[in-house]
Amino acid sequence: MQDDTNYQAFKQRIQSYLAEKQRHRFVDFSKRERRSDLPLSAIAAISGGKYMTHWQGIEVFKDPLDVVIYQQLIAELSPKTIFELGTYTGGTTLWMADLLNTLDIDGQIYTVDIDGSLPDDKVKKHPQITFIEGDLNRIDSVFTDEMLTQCPHPWLVIEDAHINVVGALEFFHKWMQSGDYFIVEDTNPDSPAISGMGLFEDMEYVPFGLGKLKELEQFMQVRGDDYRVDSYYTDMFGFNATWNWNGFLRRN
Ligand SMILES: C[S@@+](CC[C@H](N)C(=O)[O-])C[C@H]1O[C@@H](n2cnc3c(N)ncnc32)[C@H](O)[C@@H]1O
């Protein structure tokens, strides 16, 4: 059992550790490695639990590491607008809306999916959530200039549809202001190739591969001067210990 003196010493130590981390926090994308401290076996095992995670009875397609990272980022950024590309059932959307309320953040969430039958009614009826049924292959027909002009910053833009990734990032890039964030989901090549792998024993575990990370790298080859990787979030639990390798990007 630790005594109070030890806790005080720990508090001081963690504060200077965090201050040091802040100094080296924002990193040039080209300096980031294509690796993680988490082995494939950990990703495969955690994937099983990821498909059993719920919020208010609705599935949340998130691993526990990114749930914590998201909640810290949302608390710090206080986004006035969140765009979620890929809704699925909307458990994540509802959780983020509840988080905005708990944190007293006056924010709105726009979430898009091609399949309007997937999101739960609770999500569609929530006053802070606007569900848009649309095809992100034609992203300029999903979001109009008129609508985006009216969305207050800071923005948090989450790419989680895995469709037209570079096109979607380029589309939003035109609108991003200093301090806004992109989260590019599932750039971890060890993520399961098909949902359910890691949970169902009759499905062999096949890793997703480098496809999505390469799409992010393609975008950052062109826009590398405009964004920095926020290593406070990517590396919170170890280097790239997230489903989103190098995927937390802050607009300069
Ligand atoms: C990985 S899931 C999203 C998970 C969700 N963000 C969460 O955290 O639970 C990907 C979603 O993208 C949607 N999607 C696939 N192709 C799409 C397209 N062309 N346009 C819009 N959404 C699409 C799928 O229907 C699916 O619900």
PDBQT file of the ligand as one rigid body, heavy atoms in Angstrom, charges set to zero:
ROOT
HETATM    1  C1  LIG A 301     -16.701   0.277 -40.040  1.00  0.00    +0.000 C 
HETATM    2  S1  LIG A 301     -18.373   0.665 -40.285  1.00  0.00    +0.000 S 
HETATM    3  C2  LIG A 301     -18.571   2.152 -39.361  1.00  0.00    +0.000 C 
HETATM    4  C3  LIG A 301     -18.472   1.911 -37.893  1.00  0.00    +0.000 C 
HETATM    5  C4  LIG A 301     -18.931   3.062 -37.011  1.00  0.00    +0.000 C 
HETATM    6  N1  LIG A 301     -18.242   4.296 -37.309  1.00  0.00    +0.000 N 
HETATM    7  C5  LIG A 301     -18.725   2.694 -35.547  1.00  0.00    +0.000 C 
HETATM    8  O1  LIG A 301     -17.808   3.262 -34.904  1.00  0.00    +0.000 OA
HETATM    9  O2  LIG A 301     -19.471   1.848 -35.055  1.00  0.00    +0.000 OA
HETATM   10  C6  LIG A 301     -18.380   1.217 -41.950  1.00  0.00    +0.000 C 
HETATM   11  C7  LIG A 301     -19.725   1.749 -42.448  1.00  0.00    +0.000 C 
HETATM   12  O3  LIG A 301     -19.485   2.378 -43.709  1.00  0.00    +0.000 OA
HETATM   13  C8  LIG A 301     -20.640   2.237 -44.498  1.00  0.00    +0.000 C 
HETATM   14  N2  LIG A 301     -20.340   2.450 -45.920  1.00  0.00    +0.000 N 
HETATM   15  C9  LIG A 301     -19.791   1.561 -46.789  1.00  0.00    +0.000 A 
HETATM   16  N3  LIG A 301     -19.724   2.092 -48.028  1.00  0.00    +0.000 NA
HETATM   17  C10 LIG A 301     -20.237   3.344 -47.937  1.00  0.00    +0.000 A 
HETATM   18  C11 LIG A 301     -20.443   4.395 -48.885  1.00  0.00    +0.000 A 
HETATM   19  N4  LIG A 301     -20.120   4.242 -50.185  1.00  0.00    +0.000 N 
HETATM   20  N5  LIG A 301     -20.973   5.546 -48.457  1.00  0.00    +0.000 NA
HETATM   21  C12 LIG A 301     -21.328   5.699 -47.154  1.00  0.00    +0.000 A 
HETATM   22  N6  LIG A 301     -21.155   4.742 -46.226  1.00  0.00    +0.000 NA
HETATM   23  C13 LIG A 301     -20.623   3.579 -46.596  1.00  0.00    +0.000 A 
HETATM   24  C14 LIG A 301     -21.116   0.817 -44.175  1.00  0.00    +0.000 C 
HETATM   25  O4  LIG A 301     -22.496   0.671 -44.484  1.00  0.00    +0.000 OA
HETATM   26  C15 LIG A 301     -20.784   0.667 -42.697  1.00  0.00    +0.000 C 
HETATM   27  O5  LIG A 301     -21.907   0.880 -41.879  1.00  0.00    +0.000 OA
ENDROOT
TORSDOF 0
